[in-house]
Amino acid sequence: MKSDTSPACSLYVSGEPPADEMTILRGQLKLLHNQVMYERHKRDQHAKRNRRLLRKIAHTKTLEEQNKAMVSGKSLQTFSDYSV
């Protein structure tokens, strides 16, 4: 019978992995953690930007409606001045 000693299969006779493999795995874990933190930061920044833009759009719409109301009120006032 042939034994499987490929690097993907980590079977240890003594029960503990070699120290260099643990160092590599810890490094990979740190890299993954940093990547997750970076992606979370990007997601949070994107959400903040979206909220800011949504507030800006709502404020702009409010100002446009106020402006439209003032213009229509002014045109009615001007019309009533001429009709008297």
Buried (B, 14 or more C-beta within 10 A) or exposed (E): EEEEEEEEEEEEEEEEEEEEEEEEEEEEEEEEEEEEEEEEEEEEEEEEEEEEEEEEEEEEEEEEEEEEEEEEEEEEEEEEEEEE
